[in-house]
Amino acid sequence: MAGLTDPDLLFPPEANSRALARALYASVRDLPIVSPHGHTDPRWYALNEPFPDPAQLLIVPDHYIFRMLFSQGVRLEELGVASLDGSPVENDGRAIWRRFAEHYHLFRGTPTRLWLDHVLEHLFGIEEPLTAASADRTYDRIAMLLQRDDYRPRALFERFNIEVIATTEGALDDLKWHRTIRESGWGGRVVTAYRPDAVVDPDFQGFASNLDRLGDITGCDTGNWAGYLEAHRKRRAYFKEFGATSSDHGHPTAETANLSDAAAQELFNRIRHGSEDGRERKLFRAQMLTEMAKMSRDDGLVMQIHPGSWRNHSPSVFQKFGRDKGFDIPTRTDYVTALKPLLDCVGLERDLTIILFTLDESSYARELAPLAGVYPALKLGPAWWFHDSPEGMRRFREMTTETAGFYNTVGFNDDTRTFPSIPARHDVARRVDCAFLARLVAERRLREDEAHELAGELAYMLAKKAYRL
C-alpha cells in the first residue's frame, strides 16, 4: 500500500544522499518521543478505558479529516460531530467509518494520508488500501484490537515510546484528570500546559463570567487589575504543580503592548465593564501577551504564541457545532512591529523562552528567522497546523536555517488531538529533517558527523531543552 511502508519515503532520489538519509534516520528512528504541545485528552490516560470504536478514535476528533470531507459535501452530522443544540448526529461508528472509507481518495497527496496509512499498517496491521470495499474488514479488525488490553491508552503510550506528553488545558480547568493520573501510580509522564485564552481575550465567549470564575477559583478580586494579574499567577503555579512547563496563547495576532500600570488598570476597568470598542479589546489582548511574558520571566514557564488564525470563520458552523471544527483559517501576520513592545520589555532575557509559531510562511525568512536569530528570548516553533506536512517542514528548514540556524528552533511537536497519529507525525518529521541534513552534507555545507549529531538534536534533544522537559 502507499505510505510509510516504503522505507525510502521522503528521502532524496539521488543515491548517495538517499543512503546518508537512511543512515541518519536509522540513528533517530527509535528515539523516545517528546510531545511538548498537543491536545490529546488527559482522561484517556487517567481512566485507561478502551477506545470506543474506530470512528471515535480516528475520525470524530480529527479536524484534518472532517474539514476535507465537509469541503466535498459530507455533512458534519454524518461524521458524528456533536451539535451544540443536541440535534441528532450519526452515532453508529461503522456507518461513519464506511462514509470515511468511501471518501478516502480525497486525501491523496496530503499529510493526513501519510499519517493514516502509517496508523493502519503499523498500529493495526492492515496492509490493504482503505476503500469502500475494505471498509468493513478494516473496521472489524480495528474494533477487535481496541478491545485488547494492549490497545488501551497507557499501553499505547508505552508502545509508542512516549517519554513525555503535554496536554493543553484552559485556565479554568480543575485538572482533575491530571490529578487522577498522578495518584494512580502509573509511570507515564503526562503534563499539562496553561492556556488562558478564555480569560485574556475579551472576544472569547463568556469572557465576563469567565473572569468571575477565575476569581472564585483563586480567591482573587478579578474586578481590579492587580487582583486579575494575581489570579493568573496563582493558576500558573497550580498548573506547575501538575507538571506544566509551558503556557500557550492562541491570539488572533502577534500584537503586543507595554502600557504603564495606570494605563493598564484603566484599560482593564473598561474591558471588565464590557467595552464594545474593538480597539480597546485588541489592545487588551496585546497587553496580556506582554503580561504573560513577564510572568514567564518570573515563574519559568516557556511561552508559546500561536497567532494568525481567523478562528471559527464560518459563523453558521460555529453556532451549530462550536469551536475547532475545521473553520480556522490562516491570515497574514506581522511580527517585527507587533512584537516590539514585548521584546523591548523582555526580549533580551537569556533565561526566558518564547516560542513563536506562524501560519504565514511568508514571514519565515523576512521576520521570524531574523528575530529569533538575535533575540535571546525567542525560539521558532516548527511548521504548524496547515504546514505540518513534508513540504511545510522542508520550507521551514530552507527559509529559517540560513538566519536562525538549527539551535534557535525547538525540534518537533505534533499538536494533535488524535492519539494514534503521534508516532506517524514524528516519523514524518524525522524523515524530512534527515533528508534535509543529507542534502547539506551532499552540498558540502555540513560534515557527516555534524549531520548525525544534528539528527538527534532535531528529533529529540531540542524539544526537551526548549520546553524544559
MARLUM-694629 format. One record per atom (N, C-alpha, C): residue in one letter; z, x, y. Coordinates in steps of 0.001 Angstrom, whole numbers, plus 500000, padded with zeros to 6 digits. Atoms other than C-alpha are relative to their C-alpha. Layout:
N
AZXY/...
//
This chain:
469
M500000500833498818/M500000500000500000/M500000500877501244/A500000499249498758/A499616501096503626/A501426500207500468/G498688499803499426/G502553502522505491/G500592501329499625/L499312498737500180/L505150505164504826/L499949500501498563/T500178499474501346/T504157505572501193/T499156501271500014/D500800498787499885/D501692508230502344/D500893501120500507/P499086498934499571/P503670511492502533/P499575500684501288/D500482499344498777/D501492512727505415/D499867499029501169/L500075500969498912/L501906509626507567/L500423500635501316/L499741499569498622/L501756510537511281/L499955501507500189/F500111498553499865/F501206514254510571/F498607500381500479/P501301499593499453/P498350516248512155/P498925500059498921/P501084499928500984/P494932516093510444/P499608501430499644/E500372498609500264/E494400519860510733/E500951500594498969/A499251499620501197/A495565521554507526/A501227500858500300/N498872499106499746/N497783524345508898/N501122499290500748/S498985500745499257/S499556522131511401/S500657498946499123/R499448501006500900/R499967519443508771/R501009500631499039/A499086499323500920/A501571521942506394/A501318500334500696/L498776499698499273/L504059523013509067/L500784498724500286/A499313501272499766/A504831519398509975/A500721499537498741/R499354500354501277/R505559518759506288/R501289500802499816/A498832499142500200/A507933521714506175/A501123499643500967/L498994500402499025/L509709520706509357/L500655498682499597/Y499487501312500394/Y510042517130508173/Y500902500107498769/A499182499829501206/A511373518254504776/A501396500504500350/S498699499443499616/S514177520075506594/S500897498977500698/V499198500976499258/V515318516968508519/V499986498612499374/R500185501346500569/R514252514023506351/R501310499391499527/D498788500537500607/D517634513681504657/D501255500242500836/L498828499863499143/L519889514457507600/L500666498637500209/P499337501284499727/P522520511783508304/P499402499324501230/I500476500782498856/I521564509019510703/I501135499813500987/V499115500321498886/V523325508897514036/V499299498918500811/S500608501149499320/S522612505491515573/S500884499633501182/P499033500101498912/P524270505671519011/P499856498777500889/H500184501202499191/H522865502478520505/H499184498990499214/G500739501041500707/G521833499201518902/G500709498672500110/H499496501366499867/H522530495535518418/H500216499359498632/T499636500620501265/T523483495060514784/T501337499292500168/D498833500872499871/D526259492547514187/D501198500634499298/P498857499352500654/P529681494123513550/P500640499148498919/R499393500830501044/R530707491128511460/R499408500320498642/W500580499608501293/W528283492358508773/W500888501022499312/Y499195498936500584/Y530384495462508242/Y501449499555499803/A498620500474500097/A533667493631508794/A500207499135498757/L499840500945501103/L533142490866506222/L499364500491498710/N500697499435501160/N530761492749503908/N499541498923499029/E500521501080500828/E529277489494502647/E498523500220499718/P501440499867500255/P525822489291501038/P499193499407501151/F500905500604499030/F522995488737503480/F499455498706499421/P500282501342500538/P521989485060503190/P498670499868499266/D501301500090500651/D518270485336502384/D499033500938500713/P500925499046499388/P515206487497503145/P499599499639501429/A500420500404498658/A514231485451506197/A501090500276501022/Q498886499762499078/Q517680485626507803/Q500252501487500204/L499799498559499896/L517799489346507131/L498916500675500829/L501118499219499470/L514333490432508250/L499202499314501106/I500895500701499081/I512693487734510386/I500752499350501151/V499353500817498971/V515058485430512261/V500631500836501118/P499394499250498891/P516918488188514208/P499057500940500724/D500881498919499531/D513826490291514994/D498981499481501003/H500922500500498980/H512119489524518310/H498645500696499933/Y501301499365500195/Y509373492058517465/Y499110499112499132/I500769500840500925/I508337489687514690/I499643498671500637/F500346501368499603/F508626486264516225/F499234499939501310/R500821500048498784/R507122487205519605/R498518500125499638/M501395499868500427/M503928488305517832/M499506498697499379/L500418501238500638/L503816485158515712/L499872498877501029/F500065501015498953/F504549482979518739/F498717500146500810/S501224499771499223/S501626484606520572/S498765499462499292/Q501113500518500777/Q499391483351517772/Q500206498538499603/G499874501440500169/G500635479782517905/G501072499526499049/V498921500422500890/V503562479798515467/V501212499642500850/R498860500448499200/R506455477813516927/R501284500687499538/L498752499345500354/L509889479427517053/L500813499149499033/E499281500888500913/E511333476386515314/E499576500241498553/E500511499763501347/E509110477181512327/E500505501305499403/L499490498701500462/L510684480651512123/L501526500004499918/G498558500098500160/G514262479406512024/G500800500430501194/V499284499583498797/V515137480412515590/V500774498799500547/A499145501132499623/A518063478214516602/A499759499579501438/S500145500542498646/S517673475945519636/S501377499754500606/L498720500175499331/L520409475590522223/L500510498567499922/D499585501406499999/D520398471805522084/D500259499451498599/G499728500428501360/G520802471695518325/G498892499211499346/S501125500712500614/S517401470135517691/S499570500719498726/P500281499425501316/P516087470700514157/P499043501189500063/V500904498876500213/V514532474030513210/V499945500252498497/E500146499699501422/E513342475325509858/E501199500811499512/N498885499241500558/N516291476445507740/N499783500389498552/D500365499590501350/D514512476995504426/D499442501421500066/G500416498613499925/G514311480767504079/G498665500267499349/R501275499784500688/R511433480580501625/R498828499503500844/A501068500526499145/A509373478427503981/A499724500951501167/I500173499035498905/I509995480884506832/I499281501233499490/W500627498800500568/W509052483812504593/W498521499760499708/R501410500307500275/R505837482128503483/R499190500000501289/R500723500046498723/R504846481473507080/R499809501419500555/F500095498611499565/F505574485099507943/F498945500754499199/A500950499286500854/A503591486415504974/A498561499582500299/E501346500481499659/E500594484246505901/E499462500674501255/H500408499408498724/H500537485950509294/H500259501508500063/Y499631498585499980/Y501464489486508244/Y498864500887500509/H501143499207499520/H497965490706509084/H500044500208501513/L499923499860498546/L498805490207512764/L500665501308500421/F499251498790499655/F500969493339512616/F499248501279499662/R500774498793500301/R498185495709511587/R499971500937501207/G500032498997498948/G498430498918513606/G501242500059500868/T498796500031499168/T501858498080515068/T501138500770499331/P498832499354500626/P505153499940514556/P500770499036499107/T499327500973500856/T506577496719513120/T499466500063498588/R500613499877501331/R504122497074510245/R500525501246499286/L499471498788500622/L505288500657509614/L501423499768499502/W498607500213500387/W508940499635509595/W500110499050498809/L499877500999501067/L508426496598507379/L499464500515498679/D500512499428501249/D506265498400504852/D501010500972499395/H498981499067500467/H508935501086504634/H501158499243499355/V498888500788500532/V511676498480504110/V499625499366498663/L500399500689501227/L509730496560501485/L499925500957498827/E500157499067501115/E508924499630499430/E501287500767499690/H498912499064500265/H511881501955499880/H501331499309499777/L498746500703500208/L514668499392500023/L499916498998498867/F500106501076500984/F513338496631497790/F499026500292498863/G500864499615501101/G510862498487495560/G498751499156499857/I501200500845500019/I507930496243496494/I498797500864500349/E501139499119499791/E504626498077496172/E498698499259500250/E501222500742499712/E502095495262496571/E499999499541501450/P500077500454498608/P500846494257500025/P500587498603500167/L499444501319499702/L502594491321501628/L498889499092500504/T501025500977499654/T500202488362501749/T500533498610499655/A499621501360500394/A500330484606501343/A500138499897498486/A499980500076501457/A499607485140497639/A501234500670499402/S498848499278500554/S502506487579497165/S501321499543500605/A498801500382499250/A504986485752499411/A501151499599499092/D498905500469500847/D506984484023496687/D500549501116499122/R499516498901500837/R507155487106494464/R500901500941500801/T499182499092499185/T508433489291497286/T501301499327500421/Y498796500728499604/Y510859486623498436/Y501007499990498853/D499099500085501152/D512287486213494934/D500646501349499701/R499427498686500286/R512739489944494447/R501062500368501043/I499030499653498966/I514456490464497798/I501247499130499870/A498863500909500120/A516653487379497330/A500884500389498818/M499233499571501168/M517680488607493880/M500818501250500315/L499301498754499693/L518564492083495148/L501140499779500997/L498980500225498987/L520543490718498100/L501292499430499409/Q498793500502500646/Q522995489142495652/Q500806501103499321/R499307498898500657/R523911492537494225/R500966500685500958/D499002499338499174/D526951494413495471/D499431501209500728/D500544498799499357/D524865497496496223/D499001499672501107/Y500803500408498850/Y522887495483498795/Y500840499299501059/R499130500508498939/R525900494353500776/R499999500994501170/P500128499148498814/P526202495741504323/P500628501379499877/R499354498690500067/R528695498510503589/R499293500929499019/A500722499178500965/A526803499716500543/A498698500507500593/L501239499562499353/L523550499805502531/L500291501025501094/F499595499022498995/F525324501625505364/F500106501391499374/E499827498724500691/E526247504349502888/E498683500477499385/R501295499632500578/R522867504281501140/R499053500540501068/F500863499539498908/F521114504719504495/F500461501342500575/N499454498727499523/N523267507823505073/N500284499946501505/I499620500163498596/I524527506481508396/I501350500677500221/E498749499311499668/E527151508803509826/E500816499189500991/V499326500832499015/V527970506571512774/V498979499053500603/I500868500970499338/I526516503418514304/I500793499330501116/A499381500699498876/A527276501871517685/A499375498622500137/T500450501341499648/T527040498141518216/T500175499843501517/T499888500232498554/T526944496622521709/T500653498647500223/E499290501244499736/E529455494021522886/E500195499798501503/G499782500337498609/G529861492214526183/G501433500259500424/A498687499663499454/A532807492895528464/A501076498997499609/L499024501046500319/L534466489615527437/L500265499872498505/D499843500080501452/D534244490216523684/D501400500459499599/D498654499600500430/D537576490377521883/D499976501119498960/L500178498897500961/L536179492970519422/L500737499746498682/K499226500297501219/K537814491151516522/K499339500567498754/W500665499469501190/W535161492311514075/W500208501505499893/H499685498571500031/H535733495911515065/H501446500220499550/R498618499894500467/R539440495356514554/R500067499801498488/T500017500251501442/T538727493927511097/T499478501216499250/I500531498793500643/I536615496969510221/I501066501085499957/R498994498933499905/R539345499338511392/R501157499753499046/E498843500313500841/E542069497512509478/E499657499888498522/S500414500170501396/S540013497224506275/S500179501253499158/G499891498758500744/G540376500873505354/G498677500587499562/W501332499478500347/W536630501289504854/W499701501243500836/G500248498730499337/G535400504763505770/G498794500042500901/G501182499987499146/G532177503771507547/G500387499986501469/R499661499903498585/R532205504657511233/R499106499082500821/V500686500970499155/V531195501670513384/V500765499917501305/V499338500015498697/V531970501908517098/V499311498973500894/T500559500952499061/T531367499563520000/T499470500728501233/A500433499492498701/A529745500073523420/A500218498896501029/Y499600500945498959/Y530723498425526691/Y498777499529500779/R501156500588499312/R528042496060528064/R500508498963501003/P499372500899499035/P529290494471531318/P499051499094500770/D500984500758499216/D526115492646532427/D500522498647500454/A499573501369499694/A527761489218532316/A501016499939501127/V498987500000498946/V530414490302534824/V499663500975501133/V500448499194498850/V528384492562537133/V498726499452500631/D501263500550499508/D525182490543537582/D500213498566500471/P499776501364499493/P525572487503539868/P498981498990499494/D501001500922500522/D522400486025538349/D500211499683498527/F499718500283501408/F523884486059534854/F500611498610499881/Q499528501374500174/Q524530482572533538/Q501531499953499911/G498550500173500032/G528128481501534212/G500773501138500629/F499384498798499444/F528910484537536363/F501399499724500554/A498698500272499380/A531766482954538330/A501075499750498943/S499005500265501057/S533514481627535220/S500229501248499149/N499813498738500724/N532910484980533519/N501034500886500699/L499004499213499267/L534895486673536287/L501400499422499823/D498698500614500257/D537688484154535780/D500531500441498633/R499586499581501345/R537770485001532077/R500399501463499986/L499666498577499924/L537740488706532865/L501411500178500554/G498656499937499451/G540835488157534981/G501054499555499002/D499048500503500995/D542541486132532258/D500248501035498901/I499892499035501096/I541841488768529615/I500804501225500402/T499414498733499565/T543024491721531679/T501297499850500779/G498845500183499146/G545756490173533792/G499798500520501404/C500323499498498666/C543973491435536903/C499505498855500880/D500483500999499055/D543184489444540009/D498533500290500311/T501426499780499776/T539389489287539842/T499484499192501185/G500386500636498746/G539395487320543085/G499898500991501138/N500161498984498977/N539548490568545010/N499391501263499404/W500782498832500416/W537591493823544852/W500837500989499178/A499192499023500717/A540429496118543785/A500392499493498618/G499637500558501294/G541565493769541018/G498823499920499057/Y501226500075500802/Y537996493302539829/Y499672501361499395/L500286498660500522/L537456497053539500/L501042500415498963/E498958499655500963/E540790497482537747/E499787499269498676/A500302500744501226/A539767494784535257/A498955500735499172/H500992499205500731/H536710496851534354/H500638501230499360/R499370498803500564/R538836499952533890/R500808499647498748/K499207500409501156/K541140498064531536/K499116499646498808/R500890500354501111/R538263496661529498/R499342501234499414/R500589498755500499/R536627500073529236/R501003500748499120/A498967499341500803/A539913501516527992/A500197499280498673/Y499866500780501232/Y540187498686525460/Y498847500299499051/F501154499688500837/F536665499371524198/F500121501407499418/K499815498645500511/K537516503055523863/K500965500014498810/E499083500082501139/E540359502073521515/E499249499684498709/F500796500357501170/F537637500772519178/F498775500917499867/G500987498956500259/G535584503939519282/G498900500136501019/A501098499926499035/A533372503325522309/A499934501378500634/T500250498766499258/T531847506478523717/T498974499771501099/S501052500262499016/S529282504749525934/S500135498608500582/S500227501319499414/S528595501879528281/S498500499800500092/D501429500323500008/D525255500105528547/D499739498970501088/H500246500819498820/H523668498469531576/H498536499568500029/G501358500535500063/G520619496209531365/G499568499364501300/H500323500551498684/H519885495782535056/H498494499792500182/P501432500228499759/P516563494388536309/P499301501214500595/T500574498821499363/T516000497533538381/T501006501149499867/A499108498839499992/A517450501031538686/A500659500177501356/E499491499866498641/E518538500343542254/E501511500178500010/T498582499741499847/T521934501760543216/T500363499977501474/A499490499975498627/A524100501664546337/A501330500733499985/N498709499321499901/N527150503541547585/N500670499579501307/L499381500581498813/L528922501307550081/L501401500552500215/S498598499689499723/S532198502073551794/S500879498960499312/D499085500943500645/D535269500425550289/D500056498677500766/A499911501223499192/A535429497970553185/A498752499153499842/A501247500752500151/A531761497019552889/A499876499413498601/A500048500514501370/A532032496671549109/A500931498809499832/Q499065501126500056/Q535093494439549473/Q499408498757500651/E500609501133499294/E533264492245551973/E498864499399499184/L501105500488500828/L530192492018549731/L500543499248498794/F499414500666501156/F532332491152546706/F500529498619500367/N499467501297499586/N534049488373548633/N498889498958500112/R501115500953499862/R530696486776549446/R499418499645498624/I500530500251501344/I529448487170545868/I500963499120499212/R498990500756500765/R532703485819544442/R500015498537500407/H500028501391499532/H532297482695546548/H498617499375499856/G501260500622500379/G528797482081545231/G498854500202500958/S501096499732499075/S526462483715547721/S498650499731499343/E501355500291500480/E522907482426547303/E498975500960500594/D500889499026499367/D521448485336549288/D499536501006498954/G500531499115501026/G519163487208546884/G500193501460500328/R499806498593499607/R519510490424548880/R501426500445499726/E498606499639500267/E523280490352548594/E500262500133498507/R499796499950501451/R523168489669544875/R499385501280499430/K500649498759500415/K520733492553544405/K500840501207500402/L499175498895499525/L522934494842546491/L501269500128499167/F498789499936500822/F525971493913544414/F499711500665498664/R500380499335501251/R524195494875541191/R499844501506500226/A500221498585499703/A523181498148542827/A501327500737500187/Q498701499378499790/Q526734498886543940/Q500747500168498677/M499256499939501248/M528088498131540479/M499484501093499067/L500459498853500791/L525832500728538836/L500718501269500459/T499291498822499501/T527405503340541089/T501481499945499628/E498586500121500385/E530899501991540417/E500182500336498518/M499909499685501426/M530248502182536666/M499825501498499762/A500183498555500129/A529007505766537068/A501282500739500386/K498750499359499593/K532202506697538927/K501077499806498932/M499042500212501084/M534268505110536157/M499685500890498807/S500381499102501093/S532293507090533576/S500416501437500295/R499528498672499614/R533072510250535502/R501487500145499691/D498554499942500165/D536751509359535214/D500448499826498552/D499494500296501352/D537026507992531664/D499154500597498876/G500778499288500997/G534267509930529886/G498976499187499239/L501027500777500693/L532119507033528683/L498617500430500483/V501394499703499681/V528452508011528542/V499363498721500550/M500584501173499354/M526482505672530818/M498523499903499649/Q501408500258500297/Q523198504190529613/Q499461498957500985/I500632500946499080/I520888502498532116/I498663499582499409/H501211500568500592/H518211500229530630/H499362499037501010/P500571500884498976/P516293498890533663/P498547499634499704/G501444500216499978/G512871497431534234/G499480498914499099/S500474501120500817/S512743494311532096/S500194498695500772/W499903501363499466/W511960490908533551/W500420499136498818/R499472500678501181/R514195489106531134/R499777498496500084/N500181501449500121/N513537485583529904/N498877499512500921/H501121500258499099/H510141485482531611/H499526498556499930/S500380501408500146/S509411482012530238/S501234499122500165/P498825500867499827/P511921479501531658/P500085498919498924/S499975501051501035/S510885476927529055/S500640500511498718/V499420499431501214/V511713479215526136/V501475500313500224/F498604499679499710/F514926480377527815/F500870498752499965/Q499217501229499961/Q516093476819528413/Q500188499397498615/K499903500603501325/K515395475804524832/K500691500895498981/F499517499107501052/F516320478938522859/F500975501066500490/G499062499012499492/G518340481171525179/G499404501387500142/R500398498622499728/R518228484928525725/R499417500670498760/D500455499096501067/D516488487630523671/D499091499295499000/K500935500710500869/K513656485517522317/K498569500503500183/G501322499389499943/G510773487899522925/G499297499905501331/F500644500193498702/F510060486988526546/F500579500911501079/D499597498977499043/D511490490113528180/D498795500922500194/I501270499339499721/I508512491786529888/I500226501206500917/P499816498816499150/P508316495335531339/P499458499806501410/T500445500020498611/T507991495782535081/T499927501431500537/R500022498703499329/R507208498677537407/R501398500338500495/T498636499607499660/T510363500669538099/T499993501291500803/D499789498802499185/D511308503138540826/D501328500637499605/Y498773499276500320/Y513868505822540005/Y500410500965501111/V499668498953499037/V513662508537542693/V500774499420501184/T499318500634498873/T514596506278545593/T501180499158499526/A498985500949500456/A516581503752543588/A501296500688499588/L498806499338500515/L518977506246542010/L500679500921501005/K499468498991499091/K519559508403545073/K501436499725500447/P498593500206499632/P522801506707546253/P500964500388498883/L499152499627501135/L524290507104542768/L500022501510499820/L500075498555500205/L523060510695542457/L500691500760501116/D499274499368498905/D524403511582545897/D501497499986499731/C498573500162500280/C527765510403544631/C500447500835498800/V499509499377501242/V527955511793541072/V498945500820499266/G501094499373500740/G524615513372540148/G500214501446499636/L499770498589500266/L525931516942540247/L501199500250499085/E498853499877500897/E528870516233537938/E499543500514498633/R500448499398501259/R528492518506534904/R500615499329498778/D499335500637501135/D530908516540532717/D499647498522499855/L500461501393500069/L529206513178533338/L498626499958499350/T501317500182500612/T526293511973531205/T499495498600500291/I500694501261499731/I523949509235532441/I498649500081499320/I501236499988500776/I521112508419530071/I499069498930500559/L500979500898499385/L518031506881531682/L498938499595498986/F501089500546500812/F515594504655529812/F498968499379500939/T501012500655499178/T512360503148531044/T499049499193499131/L501133500726500582/L509747500558530178/L498730500268500793/D501129499652499130/D507475502031532852/D499618501450499711/E500364498649500420/E505797505023531228/E499394500828501134/S500586499247498894/S504071505956534483/S501049500811500743/S498928499285499306/S507460507183535693/S500458501248499260/Y499514498861500788/Y507972509774532927/Y499789501333500718/A500304498692499423/A506185512774534441/A500247500025501500/R499908500043498546/R506335511616538060/R501451499991500483/E498653500208499486/E510023510691538341/E501101500418499026/L498868499834500899/L512226510753535253/L500184501441499542/A499854498616500454/A511481514220533892/A500430500934501133/P499497499156498906/P511833515892537323/P501465499733500352/L498602500301499710/L515130514081537919/L500925500591498942/A499155499488501083/A516594514918534507/A499900501512499886/G500200498565500073/G515189518420534811/G500774500784501027/V499227499258498997/V517511519260537699/V501418499459500188/Y498657500549499797/Y520483516851537979/Y500836500165498726/P499204499773501212/P523254517926535567/P500460498721499303/A499459501229500603/A524460514361535026/A498964499209499215/L501037500855500557/L521096512985533895/L499420500537498698/K500750499729501219/K519505512874530457/K498983498860499823/L501024501013500255/L516411510991529272/L500194499381498623/G499988500702501267/G516724508337526612/G498616500007499381/P501298499949500688/P513936508175524000/P499106498820500368/A500949501107499811/A510867505958524092/A500652498713499500/W499129501162500206/W512365502489524222/W499195498713499902/W500427501386500092/W511554498958523106/W498495499894499759/F501436500159500195/F507846498324523667/F499322501330499678/H500584498679500223/H507245502075523432/H500655500726498822/D499395499440501208/D509325502634520277/D498947499947498890/S501166499981500880/S506134503479518412/S499526501436499891/P500518498624500080/P504320506611517227/P499304500432501287/E500709499653498764/E502086506518520309/E500975500180501154/G499022499911498926/G505013505876522647/G500855501250499902/M499194498790500188/M507053508703521128/M499207501252500345/R500846498844499646/R504148511137521463/R499844500100501508/R500157499969498549/R503563510134525060/R501277500480500686/F498725499573499430/F507252510597525807/F500131501519499948/R499878498546500127/R507254514168524463/R498970500709500888/E501053499338499227/E503955515029526144/E500281499957501499/M499843500170498559/M504967513727529566/M501344500483500541/T498691499585499501/T508587514893529713/T500362501436499668/T499555498681500454/T508854518197527846/T499673501092501009/E500407498929499090/E506967520267530406/E500956500165501165/T499110499940498843/T509527519440533114/T501471499922499615/A498598500177500389/A512744518334531402/A500373500813498776/G499702499303501237/G512423520348528199/G500481499041498929/F499450500820501083/F513950519136524953/F501482499693500210/Y498546500110499976/Y517604519631525811/Y500523499120501125/N499630501056499075/N517625517145528665/N499614498630499456/T500205501269500695/T516725514447526133/T501118499835498980/V498801500334500788/V519106512781523683/V499660499603498564/G500343500367501362/G517338512578520341/G499426498597499932/F500588501321500234/F516518509133518984/F501102498970499832/N499178501136500412/N518222505760518938/N499098498812499696/D500895501026500542/D516832502775517095/D500077498673500745/D499897501193499149/D518102499981519411/D499583498722499271/T500505501107500812/T517616497453516634/T501058498939499737/R499152501079500484/R519042494099515615/R499828499810498495/T500352500206501398/T517530494368512129/T500481501187499179/F499321498909500691/F519798496468509939/F499090500786499057/P500791499208500952/P517310497403507175/P498924500867500642/S501049499198499373/S514846498818509717/S500512501347500500/I499461498774499406/I517196501622510795/I499438501255499341/P500583498780500586/P516075504239508219/P498515500145500298/A501436499930499717/A512424503351508818/A499748500514501411/R500202499591498607/R512719503780512574/R500334501482500183/H499652498585499884/H514490507124512289/H498973500867499286/D501015499231500716/D511922508274509751/D498744500178500855/V501165499898499119/V509062507496512133/V500261501006501113/A499679499081498913/A510818509342514968/A500011501447499518/R499956498633500527/R511441512390512783/R498596500512499690/R501375499593500294/R507820512467511654/R499234500331501281/V500724499774498750/V506462512178515190/V500474501289500663/D499493498782499378/D508753514909516508/D499568501244499227/C500438498847500794/C507889517227513631/C498519500287500234/A501422499809499707/A504181516665514287/A499821500642501374/F500097499429498654/F504696517459517975/F500406501473499992/L499564498604500082/L506606520649517186/L498962500860499293/A501051499250500710/A503906521724514703/A498832500295500928/R501079499775499037/R501344521294517457/R500341501129500968/L499605498938499086/L503321523511519819/L499935501371499325/V500108498736500738/V503516526203517135/V498542500400499852/A501429499709500166/A499769525934516490/A499384500502501295/E500507499568498697/E499151526375520209/E500687501267500501/R499285498766499678/R501416529481520181/R500952499817501192/R499051500296498921/R503824527794522595/R501432499986499489/L498688500077500620/L506726527838520149/L499962500843498727/R499917499279501263/R507829530148517353/R500384499038498878/E499725500894501118/E508134528646513909/E501503499837499774/D498550500119500171/D511849529445513683/D500602499089501063/E499529500896498941/E512367527673517020/E499676498553499656/A500385501359500385/A510498524636515710/A500959499434498967/H499050500478501007/H512811524433512713/H501349499668500633/E498742500278499326/E515875524648514940/E499904498718500824/L500181501194499177/L514491522007517309/L499896498738499159/A500142501188500845/A513618519647514462/A501368499416499670/G498649500478500283/G517310519447513519/G500700499463501226/E499395500485498760/E518372519062517129/E499495498606500338/L500586501283499614/L515962516193517774/L500380498892499027/A499717501020501008/A516733514399514521/A501471499622499930/Y498588500218500309/Y520499514725514565/Y500945500448501117/M498947499435499175/M522426517024516891/M499984499505501448/L500033500388498589/L521192515942520335/L500674498649500228/A499349501311499860/A522312512340519799/A501518500137499892/K498560499806500145/K525738513472518583/K500611500601501253/K499479499328498810/K526180515741521575/K499967499068501211/A500158500809498790/A524841513381524218/A500961498830500034/Y499151501181500062/Y526845510380523026/Y501437500319499618/R498629499557500275/R529968512445522289/R500534499412498708/L499659500548501300/L529989511347518684/L500325501094498972/
//
